[in-house]
């Protein structure tokens, strides 16, 4: 006869269900519409900051809902942030080399 252990891990408890896809779709569509509207601002710097800010918000929303990072431990978030930091370092590391190539050579 097996003894029930109340502290044992049960895999069925890890299931968090599916997010409301229609709600997610309309939230992402609304943020997309706002980013399109931000493109018509007279202040170009403000428009770019708003567009990229809303892109980051959309990225975080998708990561939380579809990748289920909302339910993961903090170490997973550190891995994601570390990957993004590496991408930024790589981009800004090669940016000067790309911009130094004359346009005639690039064709």
C-alpha positions in Angstrom: 0.0 0.0 0.0 1.4 3.4 -1.0 1.6 6.2 1.4 0.4 9.5 0.2 3.0 12.3 0.5 1.3 15.7 0.5 4.6 17.5 -0.3 5.3 15.4 -3.4 5.4 17.2 -6.8 2.5 16.4 -9.0 3.0 17.3 -12.7 -0.7 18.1 -13.3 -0.3 21.0 -10.9 2.1 22.7 -13.3 -0.5 23.2 -16.0 -1.6 26.8 -16.0 -4.1 26.7 -18.8 -4.2 28.6 -22.0 -4.3 32.4 -22.1 -7.4 34.1 -23.5 -6.2 34.3 -27.2 -8.9 36.9 -28.3 -8.0 39.2 -25.4 -4.3 38.8 -26.3 -5.0 39.5 -30.0 -7.0 42.6 -29.3 -4.4 44.0 -26.8 -1.6 43.4 -29.3 -3.7 44.9 -32.1 -4.4 48.0 -30.0 -0.7 48.4 -29.2 0.1 48.0 -32.9 -2.4 50.7 -33.8 -0.9 53.0 -31.2 2.6 52.4 -32.6 1.3 53.2 -36.1 -0.3 56.4 -34.8 3.0 57.3 -33.1 4.6 57.4 -36.5 2.6 60.5 -37.4 4.0 62.6 -34.5 5.8 65.7 -35.5 8.6 65.0 -33.0 10.6 62.2 -34.7 12.6 61.3 -31.6 9.5 60.9 -29.5 7.9 58.8 -32.3 10.9 56.5 -32.4 11.0 56.1 -28.6 7.3 55.4 -28.4 7.4 52.9 -31.3 10.3 51.0 -29.8 8.8 51.2 -26.3 5.6 49.7 -27.5 7.5 47.0 -29.3 9.2 46.0 -26.1 5.8 46.0 -24.3 4.5 43.7 -27.1 7.5 41.4 -26.8 7.1 41.1 -23.0 3.3 40.4 -23.4 4.0 37.7 -26.0 6.7 36.1 -23.8 4.5 36.1 -20.8 1.4 34.7 -22.5 2.6 32.4 -25.2 6.0 31.3 -23.9 4.6 31.0 -20.4 7.5 32.9 -18.9 5.2 34.3 -16.3 5.2 30.9 -14.5 9.0 30.3 -14.8 11.6 30.9 -12.2 13.7 34.1 -12.2 16.7 32.2 -13.7 14.8 31.8 -17.0 14.3 35.6 -17.1 18.0 36.1 -16.5 18.8 33.8 -19.4 16.4 35.7 -21.7 17.8 39.1 -20.7 21.4 37.8 -21.0 20.6 36.7 -24.6 19.2 40.1 -25.4 22.2 41.9 -23.9 24.5 39.7 -26.1 22.5 40.7 -29.2 22.8 44.4 -28.4 26.6 44.0 -27.8 27.0 42.2 -31.1 24.9 44.7 -33.0 26.7 47.8 -31.6 30.0 46.0 -32.0 29.6 45.4 -35.7 27.7 48.6 -36.5 30.9 50.8 -37.0 32.3 48.2 -39.3 29.2 48.1 -41.4 28.9 51.9 -41.6 32.6 52.3 -42.7 32.0 50.4 -46.0 31.5 52.8 -48.9 28.2 52.4 -50.7 30.0 51.6 -54.0 31.6 48.5 -52.5 28.4 47.3 -50.9 26.6 47.1 -54.3 
